[in-house]
Amino acid sequence: MAARAESNGTLAALTTGVVLPPLVWLVAFAVRYVLVEAACDLGWRWAHVATTVTALVAVGVVAALVWRSWLAVGRGWPSAGGGVVPRTNFLAVLGLLTSGLFLLAVVAQELPALVMNPCH
């Protein structure tokens, strides 16, 4: 199992799972902020929803990638021991939790725009 956990592809996927969801949320937040004036002037209310859907898909893909990597290394929980396997399990669980948190953050960012008109 340690040989599978040391795979460069798995480590890159797990690191991506920790780093990419916050970046996706940040980019979606910035795009929505920039789009407000243009979307309101042109009546493009769908632009906010499209940004949210794109961010949800991106974070969902990252979560699926982390899930596959976690399954590949044995679905273990992080332990106090040192070495490749505990580190890999820690990154996998952290990536899954990070993906879930930022999926919720993207949805929470869209809720006010669905309830209220972002142009007022």
Number of C-alpha atoms within 10 A of each C-alpha: 10 13 9 17 21 15 12 10 12 21 19 12 23 28 17 17 29 22 15 19 29 19 14 19 23 15 14 22 20 11 15 20 11 11 17 16 14 13 17 15 11 8 11 14 19 10 17 22 16 13 18 23 16 14 24 23 12 18 26 17 15 23 27 15 20 28 19 16 25 25 13 13 20 15 15 15 15 17 11 8 9 9 9 15 22 18 18 27 23 19 24 32 21 18 27 22 15 20 27 15 14 22 24 14 16 23 15 12 16 18 11 11 14 12 8 9 10 14 13 5
